[in-house]
Amino acid sequence: MSTTTVTAPERDRSFDIEARPLRRPGRWIWAIVLILLAAWFVQALWTNRNIDYAVVGQYLFNPEIVAGVGMTLLITAISMLISTVLAVILAAMRLSGNPVAVAFSSFYVWLFRGTPLLVQIVIWGYFGLIFEKITLGIPFTDVVFWEVDTNVLLTAFVAGIIALTLNEAAYSAEIVRSGMLSVDAGQQEAAASLGMSPFHTFVRILLPQAMRVIIPPLGNELISMIKNTSLLSLIAVMEVYTRATQISAQNLKQVELLIVVSIWYLVIVSILSVPQHYLERYFGRGVERNAPATPLQKAREMTGAIALQLQGRKKGAGRG
Protein backbone atom coordinates (compact mmCIF):
# COMPACT_ATOMS: atom_id res chain seq x y z
CA MET A 1 0.00 0.00 0.00
CA SER A 2 1.56 3.27 -1.08
CA THR A 3 0.95 6.59 0.49
CA THR A 4 1.22 9.90 -1.27
CA THR A 5 1.92 13.15 0.43
CA VAL A 6 -0.02 16.09 -0.84
CA THR A 7 1.77 19.41 -0.38
CA ALA A 8 0.14 22.73 -0.69
CA PRO A 9 1.35 24.87 -3.54
CA GLU A 10 3.81 27.52 -2.60
CA ARG A 11 2.30 30.88 -1.88
CA ASP A 12 3.05 33.56 -4.40
CA ARG A 13 4.75 36.24 -2.33
CA SER A 14 5.20 38.69 -5.14
CA PHE A 15 2.11 40.58 -4.04
CA ASP A 16 3.07 40.78 -0.34
CA ILE A 17 3.24 44.27 1.05
CA GLU A 18 6.31 45.08 3.09
CA ALA A 19 5.42 47.62 5.77
CA ARG A 20 8.09 50.18 6.53
CA PRO A 21 7.96 52.74 9.33
CA LEU A 22 7.01 56.17 8.12
CA ARG A 23 9.97 58.50 8.11
CA ARG A 24 9.51 61.79 9.85
CA PRO A 25 12.65 63.87 9.33
CA GLY A 26 10.94 66.96 10.76
CA ARG A 27 10.67 65.26 14.15
CA TRP A 28 14.45 64.67 14.28
CA ILE A 29 15.17 68.22 13.10
CA TRP A 30 13.02 69.67 15.87
CA ALA A 31 14.63 67.34 18.41
CA ILE A 32 18.11 68.52 17.41
CA VAL A 33 17.02 72.18 17.54
CA LEU A 34 15.53 71.75 21.02
CA ILE A 35 18.62 69.93 22.28
CA LEU A 36 20.86 72.71 20.96
CA LEU A 37 18.70 75.40 22.55
CA ALA A 38 18.72 73.58 25.89
CA ALA A 39 22.51 73.12 25.72
CA TRP A 40 22.96 76.80 24.87
CA PHE A 41 20.76 77.85 27.79
CA VAL A 42 22.60 75.60 30.27
CA GLN A 43 25.97 76.80 28.98
CA ALA A 44 24.90 80.46 29.25
CA LEU A 45 23.84 79.96 32.87
CA TRP A 46 26.85 77.86 33.87
CA THR A 47 29.40 80.31 32.45
CA ASN A 48 27.60 83.41 33.72
CA ARG A 49 30.04 85.33 35.92
CA ASN A 50 27.21 87.17 37.67
CA ILE A 51 26.08 83.97 39.41
CA ASP A 52 28.25 82.63 42.23
CA TYR A 53 27.47 78.89 42.24
CA ALA A 54 29.69 78.40 45.28
CA VAL A 55 27.12 80.39 47.27
CA VAL A 56 24.35 78.19 45.85
CA GLY A 57 26.12 75.09 47.12
CA GLN A 58 26.87 76.75 50.44
CA TYR A 59 23.24 77.59 51.22
CA LEU A 60 21.50 74.63 49.56
CA PHE A 61 21.57 72.64 52.81
CA ASN A 62 21.85 75.58 55.17
CA PRO A 63 20.00 74.80 58.47
CA GLU A 64 17.76 77.85 58.08
CA ILE A 65 16.85 76.91 54.50
CA VAL A 66 16.16 73.31 55.50
CA ALA A 67 13.98 74.54 58.38
CA GLY A 68 12.09 76.72 55.90
CA VAL A 69 11.54 73.70 53.66
CA GLY A 70 10.11 71.81 56.62
CA MET A 71 7.77 74.71 57.39
CA THR A 72 6.66 74.81 53.74
CA LEU A 73 5.84 71.11 53.78
CA LEU A 74 4.01 71.39 57.11
CA ILE A 75 1.84 74.30 55.94
CA THR A 76 1.09 72.53 52.65
CA ALA A 77 0.14 69.26 54.35
CA ILE A 78 -2.18 70.88 56.90
CA SER A 79 -3.80 73.24 54.39
CA MET A 80 -4.31 70.54 51.76
CA LEU A 81 -5.77 68.06 54.22
CA ILE A 82 -8.31 70.49 55.68
CA SER A 83 -9.15 72.06 52.31
CA THR A 84 -9.85 68.63 50.79
CA VAL A 85 -12.33 67.83 53.57
CA LEU A 86 -13.98 71.23 53.12
CA ALA A 87 -14.07 70.71 49.35
CA VAL A 88 -15.94 67.42 49.69
CA ILE A 89 -18.44 69.08 52.05
CA LEU A 90 -18.92 72.05 49.72
CA ALA A 91 -19.35 69.79 46.69
CA ALA A 92 -21.93 67.69 48.52
CA MET A 93 -23.80 70.87 49.51
CA ARG A 94 -23.71 72.10 45.90
CA LEU A 95 -25.15 68.82 44.64
CA SER A 96 -27.76 68.52 47.38
CA GLY A 97 -31.41 69.39 47.01
CA ASN A 98 -31.26 71.95 49.82
CA PRO A 99 -31.48 75.42 48.24
CA VAL A 100 -29.83 77.09 51.28
CA ALA A 101 -26.87 74.69 51.11
CA VAL A 102 -26.58 75.20 47.36
CA ALA A 103 -26.65 78.99 47.77
CA PHE A 104 -24.05 78.93 50.57
CA SER A 105 -21.68 76.69 48.61
CA SER A 106 -22.07 78.74 45.44
CA PHE A 107 -21.42 81.98 47.32
CA TYR A 108 -18.35 80.53 49.03
CA VAL A 109 -16.83 79.37 45.73
CA TRP A 110 -17.68 82.69 44.06
CA LEU A 111 -16.11 84.73 46.87
CA PHE A 112 -12.82 82.87 47.32
CA ARG A 113 -12.24 82.20 43.63
CA GLY A 114 -13.12 85.75 42.68
CA THR A 115 -10.61 87.50 44.97
CA PRO A 116 -6.82 87.20 44.68
CA LEU A 117 -5.05 84.86 47.08
CA LEU A 118 -2.59 87.66 47.84
CA VAL A 119 -5.42 89.86 49.12
CA GLN A 120 -6.86 87.03 51.22
CA ILE A 121 -3.47 86.38 52.84
CA VAL A 122 -3.06 90.04 53.76
CA ILE A 123 -6.59 90.22 55.19
CA TRP A 124 -6.05 87.19 57.40
CA GLY A 125 -2.58 88.37 58.35
CA TYR A 126 -3.94 91.70 59.57
CA PHE A 127 -7.27 90.39 60.80
CA GLY A 128 -6.58 91.99 64.17
CA LEU A 129 -7.06 95.43 62.58
CA ILE A 130 -10.63 94.45 61.66
CA PHE A 131 -11.58 92.58 64.86
CA GLU A 132 -9.46 93.39 67.87
CA LYS A 133 -10.92 90.56 69.91
CA ILE A 134 -12.58 87.25 69.10
CA THR A 135 -15.45 86.47 71.43
CA LEU A 136 -17.79 83.55 71.98
CA GLY A 137 -21.20 84.16 73.49
CA ILE A 138 -24.90 84.52 72.79
CA PRO A 139 -25.47 86.38 69.49
CA PHE A 140 -27.22 89.79 69.60
CA THR A 141 -26.63 90.07 73.37
CA ASP A 142 -23.82 91.24 75.62
CA VAL A 143 -23.34 87.79 77.14
CA VAL A 144 -19.73 86.63 76.51
CA PHE A 145 -18.42 83.22 77.55
CA TRP A 146 -14.94 83.44 76.10
CA GLU A 147 -12.76 86.25 74.74
CA VAL A 148 -9.22 86.41 73.36
CA ASP A 149 -7.04 88.97 71.61
CA THR A 150 -7.11 88.35 67.84
CA ASN A 151 -3.36 88.76 67.37
CA VAL A 152 -2.70 86.16 70.07
CA LEU A 153 -5.00 83.60 68.48
CA LEU A 154 -4.25 84.33 64.82
CA THR A 155 -0.47 84.14 64.62
CA ALA A 156 1.21 84.48 61.23
CA PHE A 157 1.41 80.70 60.95
CA VAL A 158 -2.29 80.19 61.71
CA ALA A 159 -3.35 83.06 59.45
CA GLY A 160 -1.33 81.62 56.58
CA ILE A 161 -2.90 78.19 56.97
CA ILE A 162 -6.41 79.68 57.13
CA ALA A 163 -5.82 81.77 53.99
CA LEU A 164 -4.44 78.88 51.95
CA THR A 165 -7.05 76.42 53.23
CA LEU A 166 -10.11 78.54 52.51
CA ASN A 167 -8.83 79.57 49.09
CA GLU A 168 -7.90 76.04 48.07
CA ALA A 169 -11.23 74.63 49.29
CA ALA A 170 -13.07 76.80 46.76
CA TYR A 171 -11.06 75.45 43.82
CA SER A 172 -11.02 71.86 45.05
CA ALA A 173 -14.79 71.94 45.61
CA GLU A 174 -15.34 72.48 41.89
CA ILE A 175 -12.92 69.65 41.11
CA VAL A 176 -14.78 67.29 43.43
CA ARG A 177 -18.14 68.41 42.02
CA SER A 178 -17.00 67.77 38.44
CA GLY A 179 -15.80 64.33 39.52
CA MET A 180 -19.18 63.59 41.03
CA LEU A 181 -20.96 64.67 37.87
CA SER A 182 -18.77 62.32 35.83
CA VAL A 183 -20.35 59.30 37.57
CA ASP A 184 -23.34 57.84 35.75
CA ALA A 185 -26.61 59.03 37.26
CA GLY A 186 -27.86 55.46 37.16
CA GLN A 187 -25.43 54.61 39.97
CA GLN A 188 -27.24 56.98 42.30
CA GLU A 189 -30.64 55.70 41.21
CA ALA A 190 -29.53 52.10 41.78
CA ALA A 191 -28.29 52.98 45.27
CA ALA A 192 -31.58 54.69 46.07
CA SER A 193 -33.51 51.64 44.87
CA LEU A 194 -31.51 49.53 47.32
CA GLY A 195 -32.56 51.82 50.15
CA MET A 196 -29.21 53.57 50.67
CA SER A 197 -29.35 57.03 52.22
CA PRO A 198 -28.01 60.02 50.26
CA PHE A 199 -25.01 60.21 52.63
CA HIS A 200 -24.08 56.55 52.17
CA THR A 201 -24.64 56.85 48.43
CA PHE A 202 -22.27 59.81 48.33
CA VAL A 203 -19.55 58.13 50.44
CA ARG A 204 -19.82 54.53 49.21
CA ILE A 205 -20.89 54.92 45.58
CA LEU A 206 -20.20 58.36 44.10
CA LEU A 207 -16.96 59.41 45.78
CA PRO A 208 -14.93 56.21 45.09
CA GLN A 209 -15.85 56.26 41.40
CA ALA A 210 -15.22 59.99 41.11
CA MET A 211 -11.69 59.70 42.52
CA ARG A 212 -10.39 58.64 39.11
CA VAL A 213 -11.41 62.05 37.76
CA ILE A 214 -10.58 64.02 40.92
CA ILE A 215 -7.02 62.86 41.61
CA PRO A 216 -5.16 64.39 38.60
CA PRO A 217 -6.42 67.99 38.97
CA LEU A 218 -6.26 67.73 42.77
CA GLY A 219 -2.60 66.76 42.45
CA ASN A 220 -2.04 69.87 40.36
CA GLU A 221 -3.70 71.93 43.09
CA LEU A 222 -1.29 70.42 45.63
CA ILE A 223 1.66 71.49 43.51
CA SER A 224 0.18 74.98 43.15
CA MET A 225 -0.28 75.24 46.91
CA ILE A 226 3.36 74.32 47.53
CA LYS A 227 4.42 77.26 45.37
CA ASN A 228 1.74 79.57 46.79
CA THR A 229 3.27 79.22 50.26
CA SER A 230 5.89 81.70 49.06
CA LEU A 231 3.17 84.39 49.21
CA LEU A 232 3.08 83.96 52.98
CA SER A 233 6.29 85.98 53.16
CA LEU A 234 3.97 89.03 53.14
CA ILE A 235 2.88 88.18 56.69
CA ALA A 236 6.31 86.92 57.80
CA VAL A 237 5.60 83.19 57.88
CA MET A 238 9.01 81.55 58.08
CA GLU A 239 8.74 79.26 55.07
CA VAL A 240 11.65 78.63 52.70
CA TYR A 241 11.20 81.73 50.53
CA THR A 242 10.96 84.04 53.55
CA ARG A 243 14.14 82.59 55.06
CA ALA A 244 15.98 82.87 51.74
CA THR A 245 14.88 86.51 51.46
CA GLN A 246 16.19 87.27 54.94
CA ILE A 247 19.54 85.65 54.16
CA SER A 248 19.88 87.44 50.81
CA ALA A 249 19.14 90.77 52.53
CA GLN A 250 22.28 90.20 54.63
CA ASN A 251 24.74 88.87 52.04
CA LEU A 252 23.22 90.59 48.97
CA LYS A 253 23.16 87.30 47.02
CA GLN A 254 19.56 87.55 45.83
CA VAL A 255 19.94 85.57 42.61
CA GLU A 256 21.88 82.74 44.26
CA LEU A 257 19.32 82.38 47.04
CA LEU A 258 16.49 82.39 44.50
CA ILE A 259 18.24 79.51 42.71
CA VAL A 260 18.46 77.64 46.03
CA VAL A 261 14.73 78.14 46.62
CA SER A 262 13.88 77.07 43.07
CA ILE A 263 15.92 73.88 43.44
CA TRP A 264 14.07 72.98 46.65
CA TYR A 265 10.68 73.66 45.05
CA LEU A 266 11.60 71.47 42.07
CA VAL A 267 12.75 68.66 44.36
CA ILE A 268 9.55 68.79 46.44
CA VAL A 269 7.28 68.88 43.38
CA SER A 270 9.19 66.02 41.74
CA ILE A 271 8.93 63.84 44.84
CA LEU A 272 5.22 64.53 45.30
CA SER A 273 4.53 63.75 41.65
CA VAL A 274 5.43 60.09 42.25
CA PRO A 275 2.62 59.23 44.72
CA GLN A 276 0.19 61.25 42.61
CA HIS A 277 1.08 59.10 39.61
CA TYR A 278 0.48 55.83 41.45
CA LEU A 279 -2.74 57.15 42.98
CA GLU A 280 -3.99 57.83 39.46
CA ARG A 281 -3.11 54.26 38.47
CA TYR A 282 -4.79 52.85 41.59
CA PHE A 283 -8.11 54.63 41.10
CA GLY A 284 -7.99 54.12 37.33
CA ARG A 285 -7.28 50.39 37.55
CA GLY A 286 -10.86 49.55 36.49
CA VAL A 287 -10.36 51.36 33.20
CA GLU A 288 -7.19 49.99 31.65
CA ARG A 289 -7.12 52.36 28.71
CA ASN A 290 -7.09 55.33 31.05
CA ALA A 291 -4.37 53.96 33.34
CA PRO A 292 -1.27 56.14 32.85
CA ALA A 293 2.02 54.39 32.19
CA THR A 294 4.65 54.31 34.91
CA PRO A 295 7.89 56.28 34.38
CA LEU A 296 9.70 52.99 33.70
CA GLN A 297 7.08 51.98 31.13
CA LYS A 298 7.36 55.38 29.44
CA ALA A 299 11.15 54.98 29.26
CA ARG A 300 10.77 51.51 27.72
CA GLU A 301 8.22 52.75 25.17
CA MET A 302 10.48 55.64 24.17
CA THR A 303 13.54 53.38 23.89
CA GLY A 304 11.55 50.84 21.86
CA ALA A 305 10.26 53.53 19.49
CA ILE A 306 13.77 54.88 18.90
CA ALA A 307 15.12 51.35 18.35
CA LEU A 308 12.38 50.59 15.80
CA GLN A 309 13.11 53.79 13.91
CA LEU A 310 16.85 53.06 13.83
CA GLN A 311 16.17 49.47 12.73
CA GLY A 312 13.93 50.70 9.92
CA ARG A 313 16.64 53.13 8.76
CA LYS A 314 19.24 50.33 8.72
CA LYS A 315 16.96 48.08 6.65
CA GLY A 316 16.26 50.91 4.25
CA ALA A 317 19.97 51.65 3.87
CA GLY A 318 20.74 47.92 3.34
CA ARG A 319 18.20 47.63 0.54
CA GLY A 320 19.50 50.79 -1.03
Secondary structure, 3 states (H helix, E strand, C coil): CCCCCCCCCCCCHHHCCCCCCCCCHHHHHHHHHHHHHHHHHHHHHHCCCCCCHHHHHHHHCCHHHHHHHHHHHHHHHHHHHHHHHHHHHHHHHHHCCCHHHHHHHHHHHHHHHHCCHHHHHHHHHCHHHCCCEEEEECCCCCCEEEEEEHHHHCCHHHHHHHHHHHHHHHHHHHHHHHHHHCCCHHHHHHHHHCCCCHHHHHHHHHHHHHHHHHHHHHHHHHHHHHHHHHHHHHHCCCCHHHHHHHHHHHHCCHHHHHHHHHHHHHHHHHHHHHHHHHHHHHHCCCCHHHCCCCHHHHHHHHHHHHHHHHHHHHHHHHHC
